[in-house]
Amino acid sequence: MRESYRSVQRMTNVLEALASNPAGLDLSGTAMKTNLDKSTAYRFLKSLMGVGMVRQGADGKYQLSWKVYELGSSLLLSQGIDLKAIYPVLERLSSLTGQSSNMAVMDNNEVIYVAAVNSQDIIQTVFRVGCRLPAFCTAVGRAMLSQWNPDATRRYLSDTDLRRYRDDTVVEKDQLLLELQATRARCYAVQSQEIVGGVHCMAAPVFNMFDEPFASVGVSGHSIDLMTTPPTIREVISSAQQLSRYFGAPRDRLSYFDDCLLKIC
């Protein structure tokens, strides 16, 4: 059993290495990225090719296949997440704010970006579709964490490695708790250069029919004014409300968005 688990973990590492290198990896690159010897890396690559999860291009490099996308799309649909309904909201948000927009969900106390629209004047950084990041230092993560009950939030902060990614990363628990309280009161979270230098983000929570903050929607850009501009704040909250309505959020929750919008000067 232990050896089977080890094999699955190694195979997962190969898939994650390929996912982090969309242009593909050759055998040596795959072995280096996964800390495997070449013969073991080759064995896993061939096994993954055999089940259609990996393909090999004409240049000899290995890449993820469309089978992975097919599985990912099935997962989104199983969670009631229809990208055809989400992308128009993100495209409108990006168009009105001039910023890149994205949507993320929570998974094992981390956020995964499931949809994104890049603006014309921002270089896409780490906030790409499929990217997984800690919730505590991202705006999309804080938007969801702010809606948890206090005990759950404290457990999360106690159990999470509050790693300092940059000098600006907030890792003090008391400061994070205050930030989450403020986020809940105003309905939007902010994050300034805590993951990537020169990139500022804002996000609001998205609720489902069970009134669970299962996702969040936000924008990212290079201007720090992004986090204080009333029109942008309104559009982010309005987009979260629109998506919450689509996912069947209760009437009282939709009124929460209205109340927060009224507070914006």
Wavefront OBJ file of the C-alpha trace (Angstrom):
o trace
v 0.000 0.000 0.000
v 2.788 2.394 0.917
v 4.592 1.727 -2.376
v 1.349 2.307 -4.317
v 0.867 5.640 -2.598
v 4.448 6.596 -3.417
v 3.910 5.763 -7.085
v 0.710 7.809 -7.247
v 2.478 10.738 -5.587
v 5.348 10.558 -8.076
v 2.962 10.384 -11.010
v 1.088 13.377 -9.632
v 4.390 15.246 -9.361
v 5.042 14.561 -13.046
v 1.620 15.924 -14.003
v 2.145 19.025 -11.849
v 5.572 19.619 -13.380
v 4.100 19.499 -16.875
v 1.234 21.754 -15.799
v 3.766 24.331 -14.575
v 5.589 24.229 -17.909
v 2.976 24.644 -20.678
v 5.663 24.709 -23.400
v 6.596 21.181 -22.404
v 9.523 19.401 -20.786
v 11.995 16.927 -22.210
v 12.985 13.841 -20.243
v 15.868 15.570 -18.476
v 13.694 18.543 -17.550
v 10.956 16.301 -16.209
v 13.425 14.332 -14.116
v 14.965 17.522 -12.723
v 11.596 19.124 -11.882
v 10.360 16.013 -10.088
v 13.618 14.897 -8.434
v 13.365 11.560 -10.201
v 16.068 9.678 -12.061
v 15.599 9.607 -15.835
v 14.551 5.962 -16.014
v 11.812 6.468 -13.404
v 10.629 9.709 -15.009
v 10.510 7.963 -18.391
v 8.468 5.110 -16.940
v 5.872 7.481 -15.490
v 5.717 9.564 -18.667
v 5.100 6.460 -20.766
v 2.386 5.272 -18.365
v 0.665 8.657 -18.514
v 0.891 8.642 -22.300
v -0.665 5.186 -22.293
v -3.792 6.457 -20.526
v -3.953 9.614 -22.644
v -2.975 12.131 -19.968
v 0.319 13.168 -21.579
v 1.406 13.603 -25.182
v 4.809 14.011 -26.816
v 5.294 16.713 -29.410
v 7.411 16.664 -32.557
v 10.170 18.404 -30.611
v 10.311 15.464 -28.208
v 8.920 17.442 -25.277
v 6.132 16.096 -23.094
v 2.961 18.086 -22.445
v -0.386 17.557 -20.793
v -3.036 16.290 -23.190
v -6.584 17.458 -23.766
v -7.695 14.537 -21.589
v -6.620 16.564 -18.546
v -8.765 19.482 -19.696
v -11.683 17.121 -20.225
v -11.402 15.862 -16.650
v -11.052 19.383 -15.282
v -14.126 20.554 -17.165
v -16.101 17.615 -15.785
v -15.034 18.585 -12.259
v -16.231 22.165 -12.738
v -19.593 20.994 -14.043
v -19.952 18.534 -11.163
v -19.623 21.528 -8.818
v -22.223 23.500 -10.774
v -19.623 25.846 -12.259
v -20.510 26.604 -15.854
v -17.750 28.667 -17.487
v -20.185 29.797 -20.181
v -22.051 31.731 -17.485
v -18.929 32.973 -15.704
v -16.833 34.338 -18.536
v -19.330 36.987 -19.712
v -19.291 38.405 -16.169
v -15.483 38.405 -16.075
v -15.216 39.927 -19.535
v -17.589 42.733 -18.572
v -15.715 43.316 -15.312
v -12.391 43.522 -17.122
v -13.818 45.810 -19.790
v -15.369 48.241 -17.293
v -12.372 48.393 -14.950
v -9.531 48.042 -17.430
v -8.020 45.341 -15.194
v -7.526 41.601 -15.436
v -10.378 39.683 -13.824
v -10.522 36.212 -12.342
v -12.592 33.737 -10.370
v -11.255 31.309 -7.787
v -12.621 28.535 -5.580
v -11.371 27.146 -2.268
v -9.802 23.688 -2.124
v -8.120 22.327 1.016
v -7.746 25.850 2.396
v -6.020 27.049 -0.771
v -7.432 28.906 -3.749
v -7.495 27.612 -7.306
v -8.116 30.019 -10.168
v -10.787 28.510 -12.414
v -11.344 31.374 -14.875
v -9.476 34.516 -15.906
v -9.668 37.346 -18.430
v -6.504 39.337 -19.090
v -6.653 43.072 -19.661
v -4.858 44.660 -22.588
v -2.237 46.428 -20.467
v -1.280 43.927 -17.772
v 1.144 41.063 -18.043
v -0.412 37.884 -16.714
v 1.556 36.788 -13.674
v 0.806 33.948 -11.295
v -2.964 34.367 -11.392
v -3.470 31.981 -14.293
v -6.197 29.374 -14.637
v -5.262 26.297 -12.660
v -2.878 28.143 -10.361
v -3.064 27.166 -6.670
v -2.084 29.695 -3.982
v -2.521 30.117 -0.213
v -5.794 31.774 0.709
v -4.453 34.034 3.464
v -2.330 36.251 1.190
v -4.583 36.556 -1.863
v -7.572 38.850 -2.276
v -9.724 36.024 -3.659
v -8.807 33.873 -0.664
v -9.440 36.573 1.912
v -12.821 37.316 0.342
v -13.902 33.752 1.102
v -12.163 33.477 4.479
v -13.879 36.649 5.666
v -17.241 34.880 5.438
v -16.237 31.877 7.555
v -17.345 31.712 11.161
v -14.692 33.099 13.558
v -13.751 29.713 15.010
v -13.124 28.214 11.569
v -11.044 31.227 10.586
v -8.876 30.963 13.699
v -8.342 27.248 13.114
v -7.312 27.985 9.543
v -4.777 30.598 10.620
v -3.416 28.290 13.327
v -3.089 25.294 11.007
v -1.699 27.193 8.005
v 1.946 27.897 7.291
v 1.796 31.690 7.067
v 4.754 31.923 4.756
v 6.212 35.317 3.870
v 6.380 35.417 0.060
v 7.551 39.032 -0.052
v 8.335 41.771 2.460
v 4.736 42.993 2.028
v 3.138 39.625 2.843
v 0.971 39.895 5.959
v 1.714 36.915 8.209
v 0.701 38.198 11.660
v -2.472 36.378 12.758
v -3.966 39.332 14.649
v -3.456 41.616 11.656
v -5.005 39.051 9.335
v -8.024 38.662 11.607
v -8.553 42.438 11.603
v -8.239 42.495 7.822
v -10.790 39.701 7.465
v -13.206 41.517 9.778
v -12.891 44.661 7.671
v -13.354 42.596 4.516
v -16.590 41.083 5.819
v -17.964 44.516 6.734
v -17.274 46.086 3.344
v -17.741 42.922 1.179
v -14.401 43.100 -0.628
v -10.842 42.048 0.110
v -7.590 43.676 -0.959
v -4.027 42.478 -1.388
v -1.084 44.665 -2.347
v 2.169 43.155 -3.620
v 2.002 40.260 -1.165
v 2.537 37.627 -3.863
v 3.978 39.531 -6.831
v 5.710 42.887 -6.736
v 3.807 45.699 -8.425
v 0.531 43.767 -8.575
v -2.509 44.821 -6.523
v -5.755 42.848 -6.226
v -9.331 43.196 -5.039
v -12.023 40.500 -4.734
v -15.527 39.847 -3.379
v -17.090 36.540 -2.254
v -19.515 34.493 -4.319
v -22.212 32.465 -2.519
v -24.200 29.412 -3.577
v -27.745 28.269 -2.749
v -26.579 27.037 0.657
v -25.216 30.511 1.447
v -21.678 29.135 1.351
v -18.819 31.406 0.177
v -17.536 28.763 -2.214
v -15.850 31.154 -4.665
v -14.770 34.729 -5.215
v -14.373 37.094 -8.136
v -11.799 39.842 -8.410
v -9.502 42.064 -10.429
v -5.740 42.587 -10.507
v -3.646 45.430 -11.866
v -0.464 47.456 -11.534
v -1.967 50.558 -9.885
v -2.382 50.724 -6.112
v -5.335 53.063 -6.732
v -7.172 49.925 -7.862
v -7.996 49.144 -4.237
v -9.516 52.548 -3.437
v -11.347 53.530 -6.621
v -15.128 53.509 -5.919
v -16.203 52.623 -9.490
v -13.901 49.584 -9.493
v -15.066 48.519 -6.024
v -18.692 48.752 -7.159
v -18.056 46.646 -10.255
v -16.280 43.921 -8.281
v -19.085 43.707 -5.695
v -21.769 43.871 -8.389
v -20.062 41.041 -10.298
v -19.949 38.923 -7.136
v -23.633 39.640 -6.553
v -24.496 38.708 -10.130
v -22.645 35.400 -9.867
v -24.164 34.715 -6.434
v -27.610 35.242 -7.928
v -26.730 32.798 -10.714
v -25.615 30.194 -8.166
v -28.863 30.569 -6.217
v -27.742 32.575 -3.180
v -30.562 33.377 -0.708
v -32.353 36.711 -0.911
v -30.835 37.901 2.365
v -27.360 37.327 0.972
v -28.138 39.323 -2.154
v -29.338 42.128 0.111
v -25.942 42.007 1.847
v -24.348 43.027 -1.436
v -26.861 45.871 -1.832
v -26.091 47.147 1.669
v -22.352 47.109 0.980
v -22.804 48.909 -2.334
v -24.702 51.691 -0.558
v -21.701 52.294 1.724
v -19.365 53.089 -1.162
v -18.899 56.819 -1.596
l 1 2 3 4 5 6 7 8 9 10 11 12 13 14 15 16 17 18 19 20 21 22 23 24 25 26 27 28 29 30 31 32 33 34 35 36 37 38 39 40 41 42 43 44 45 46 47 48 49 50 51 52 53 54 55 56 57 58 59 60 61 62 63 64 65 66 67 68 69 70 71 72 73 74 75 76 77 78 79 80 81 82 83 84 85 86 87 88 89 90 91 92 93 94 95 96 97 98 99 100 101 102 103 104 105 106 107 108 109 110 111 112 113 114 115 116 117 118 119 120 121 122 123 124 125 126 127 128 129 130 131 132 133 134 135 136 137 138 139 140 141 142 143 144 145 146 147 148 149 150 151 152 153 154 155 156 157 158 159 160 161 162 163 164 165 166 167 168 169 170 171 172 173 174 175 176 177 178 179 180 181 182 183 184 185 186 187 188 189 190 191 192 193 194 195 196 197 198 199 200 201 202 203 204 205 206 207 208 209 210 211 212 213 214 215 216 217 218 219 220 221 222 223 224 225 226 227 228 229 230 231 232 233 234 235 236 237 238 239 240 241 242 243 244 245 246 247 248 249 250 251 252 253 254 255 256 257 258 259 260 261 262 263 264 265
